[in-house]
Amino acid sequence: GTHYTYALGGTKWVPIATVVPITSATKISYATLQGISYVFFSGIGAYKWNSTTNTLIPVTLTGLTVANILGITTYQGYMIAFDQNSVYWSSVLDIDYTTNSVDFTPSLTSGAGQIRPEGAKGSITVVTPATFGLAVYTAANIVSAVYSGNSRYPFNFKEVVASGGCNSEELVGYDANTGNQYAYTTSGFQSVTATGTQTVFPEITDFLAGSDWEDFDQDTLAFSQSVLTAPMAKQIVSISDRYLIISYGKTSLTHAILYDMIQKRYGKLKIDHVDCFEYEYLDPALADAPRKSIAFLKPDGSVYILNPSVTLSSSSGVILFGKFQ
């Protein structure tokens, strides 16, 4: 329940003094609008980060029933909020910089509005920004919201052809700077665009959806195999517009499949973690190191950065030759 920030030029993560009464079920999302960082805690409310005092200041999202809101994001100057049934977009005119509240009250004058997305076949689970606008993931399918540029009707909603459902934001690996998104859906692993989907990586789908668990012990140099009685824990992350990290484990994340989308090669990592994310070096001399931008957050809060070198004396790993099925 402790939140931390890392200020430019700092040497360590600094805890934020503000206490937010979150639980394990609380989902945290964020949006940056007009240079202001907003953090939303599902069922609790929105906060603005004050960089001077390193505190979180409560923000009122007018026109919304905050208890029902699942998350926020942003696109083209709009604050986007969503609940299980609707997508909301804020005013682009009426932003009060004194209280930093965001107005979601529907108005043809301010441009704020809401809609129940046409084509949605299930409850909304996550909304992410995309190059075309917004990708609205539901429990049964995906709906695209193409940005129109019309202030009265800023988004045109349409069902994405051949899309499956997605029940968690952790199963969507999105990067707003790329032309497509990857998601693990009820139809398997899919590449998502505004007009349709393409089923990809069927071998990963078969493995993650299966009940066979296999592992390799580097100390005994032996394989082990067991049968699972519950679905694997899973998470998908896109890093540096090149790497797709599929984390998985029996009950928590203990392994990760690394896929190089450029060279189209697989690798596998074995590390206990709760999250994988793109690490941004603040040192300009290291900023151009995309291969060293894959970071893992461990359960104790420590961060480990993947070093892909195979010549280090501290490195460990195994490569398999021949047929193994």
Solvent accessible surface area in square Angstrom, and as a share of the most:
residue,aa,sasa,rsa
1,G,82,0.79
2,T,83,0.48
3,H,30,0.13
4,Y,115,0.44
5,T,22,0.13
6,Y,77,0.29
7,A,56,0.44
8,L,157,0.78
9,G,73,0.70
10,G,32,0.31
11,T,129,0.75
12,K,140,0.60
13,W,135,0.47
14,V,65,0.37
15,P,71,0.44
16,I,15,0.08
17,A,81,0.63
18,T,34,0.20
19,V,128,0.74
20,V,4,0.02
21,P,98,0.62
22,I,47,0.24
23,T,93,0.54
24,S,126,0.81
25,A,83,0.64
26,T,26,0.15
27,K,93,0.40
28,I,93,0.47
29,S,26,0.17
30,Y,150,0.57
31,A,2,0.02
32,T,77,0.45
33,L,6,0.03
34,Q,111,0.49
35,G,77,0.74
36,I,28,0.14
37,S,44,0.28
38,Y,2,0.01
39,V,32,0.18
40,F,0,0.00
41,F,1,0.00
42,S,20,0.13
43,G,44,0.43
44,I,58,0.29
45,G,8,0.08
46,A,4,0.03
47,Y,27,0.10
48,K,31,0.13
49,W,72,0.25
50,N,41,0.21
51,S,78,0.50
52,T,125,0.72
53,T,80,0.46
54,N,30,0.15
55,T,36,0.21
56,L,11,0.05
57,I,64,0.32
58,P,96,0.60
59,V,14,0.08
60,T,87,0.51
61,L,4,0.02
62,T,53,0.31
63,G,51,0.49
64,L,24,0.12
65,T,87,0.50
66,V,40,0.23
67,A,75,0.58
68,N,85,0.44
69,I,2,0.01
70,L,48,0.24
71,G,1,0.01
72,I,5,0.03
73,T,13,0.08
74,T,37,0.21
75,Y,35,0.13
76,Q,109,0.49
77,G,32,0.31
78,Y,9,0.04
79,M,1,0.00
80,I,0,0.00
81,A,0,0.00
82,F,11,0.05
83,D,16,0.08
84,Q,102,0.46
85,N,78,0.40
86,S,6,0.04
87,V,0,0.00
88,Y,25,0.10
89,W,17,0.06
90,S,0,0.00
91,S,0,0.00
92,V,57,0.33
93,L,128,0.64
94,D,79,0.41
95,I,22,0.11
96,D,61,0.32
97,Y,133,0.50
98,T,121,0.70
99,T,84,0.49
100,N,12,0.06
101,S,24,0.15
102,V,1,0.00
103,D,27,0.14
104,F,2,0.01
105,T,65,0.38
106,P,78,0.49
107,S,41,0.26
108,L,113,0.56
109,T,117,0.68
110,S,13,0.08
111,G,5,0.05
112,A,6,0.04
113,G,9,0.09
114,Q,89,0.40
115,I,65,0.33
116,R,172,0.63
117,P,10,0.06
118,E,131,0.59
119,G,30,0.29
120,A,37,0.28
121,K,136,0.58
122,G,29,0.28
123,S,48,0.31
124,I,4,0.02
125,T,30,0.17
126,V,13,0.08
127,V,6,0.04
128,T,4,0.02
129,P,20,0.13
130,A,5,0.04
131,T,69,0.40
132,F,33,0.14
133,G,0,0.00
134,L,0,0.00
135,A,0,0.00
136,V,0,0.00
137,Y,0,0.00
138,T,0,0.00
139,A,48,0.37
140,A,46,0.36
141,N,2,0.01
142,I,0,0.00
143,V,0,0.00
144,S,2,0.01
145,A,0,0.00
146,V,61,0.35
147,Y,70,0.27
148,S,49,0.32
149,G,50,0.48
150,N,75,0.38
151,S,65,0.42
152,R,135,0.49
153,Y,144,0.55
154,P,0,0.00
155,F,10,0.04
156,N,86,0.44
157,F,21,0.09
158,K,142,0.60
159,E,57,0.26
160,V,1,0.01
161,V,97,0.56
162,A,75,0.58
163,S,18,0.11
164,G,2,0.02
165,G,1,0.01
166,C,2,0.01
167,N,115,0.59
168,S,28,0.18
169,E,62,0.28
170,E,82,0.37
171,L,19,0.09
172,V,6,0.04
173,G,3,0.02
174,Y,90,0.34
175,D,33,0.17
176,A,50,0.39
177,N,122,0.62
178,T,36,0.21
179,G,53,0.51
180,N,46,0.23
181,Q,4,0.02
182,Y,32,0.12
183,A,0,0.00
184,Y,25,0.09
185,T,8,0.04
186,T,111,0.65
187,S,59,0.38
188,G,7,0.07
189,F,0,0.00
190,Q,4,0.02
191,S,10,0.07
192,V,2,0.01
193,T,51,0.30
194,A,22,0.17
195,T,111,0.65
196,G,16,0.15
197,T,29,0.17
198,Q,121,0.54
199,T,81,0.47
200,V,26,0.15
201,F,24,0.10
202,P,79,0.50
203,E,91,0.41
204,I,4,0.02
205,T,25,0.14
206,D,104,0.54
207,F,43,0.18
208,L,5,0.02
209,A,72,0.56
210,G,35,0.34
211,S,54,0.35
212,D,75,0.39
213,W,15,0.05
214,E,63,0.28
215,D,33,0.17
216,F,33,0.14
217,D,61,0.32
218,Q,81,0.36
219,D,135,0.70
220,T,92,0.54
221,L,127,0.63
222,A,49,0.38
223,F,94,0.39
224,S,67,0.43
225,Q,129,0.57
226,S,46,0.30
227,V,112,0.64
228,L,25,0.12
229,T,144,0.84
230,A,63,0.49
231,P,116,0.73
232,M,8,0.04
233,A,30,0.23
234,K,35,0.15
235,Q,12,0.05
236,I,6,0.03
237,V,27,0.15
238,S,17,0.11
239,I,0,0.00
240,S,28,0.18
241,D,65,0.34
242,R,57,0.21
243,Y,12,0.04
244,L,0,0.00
245,I,0,0.00
246,I,1,0.00
247,S,1,0.00
248,Y,1,0.00
249,G,0,0.00
250,K,93,0.39
251,T,129,0.75
252,S,65,0.42
253,L,18,0.09
254,T,35,0.20
255,H,8,0.04
256,A,0,0.00
257,I,17,0.08
258,L,26,0.13
259,Y,19,0.07
260,D,11,0.06
261,M,34,0.15
262,I,117,0.60
263,Q,93,0.41
264,K,147,0.62
265,R,157,0.57
266,Y,102,0.39
267,G,33,0.32
268,K,108,0.46
269,L,39,0.19
270,K,119,0.50
271,I,39,0.20
272,D,77,0.40
273,H,3,0.01
274,V,78,0.45
275,D,46,0.24
276,C,2,0.01
277,F,60,0.25
278,E,72,0.32
279,Y,65,0.25
280,E,131,0.59
281,Y,49,0.19
282,L,89,0.44
283,D,68,0.35
284,P,116,0.73
285,A,81,0.62
286,L,86,0.43
287,A,67,0.52
288,D,120,0.62
289,A,26,0.20
290,P,67,0.42
291,R,130,0.47
292,K,87,0.37
293,S,7,0.05
294,I,2,0.01
295,A,0,0.00
296,F,5,0.02
297,L,55,0.27
298,K,44,0.19
299,P,94,0.59
300,D,115,0.60
301,G,48,0.46
302,S,40,0.26
303,V,57,0.32
304,Y,118,0.45
305,I,66,0.34
306,L,40,0.20
307,N,68,0.35
308,P,41,0.26
309,S,41,0.26
310,V,133,0.76
311,T,121,0.70
312,L,80,0.40
313,S,124,0.80
314,S,100,0.65
315,S,51,0.33
316,S,95,0.61
317,G,59,0.56
318,V,78,0.45
319,I,127,0.64
320,L,92,0.46
321,F,175,0.73
322,G,74,0.71
323,K,213,0.90
324,F,115,0.48
325,Q,217,0.97
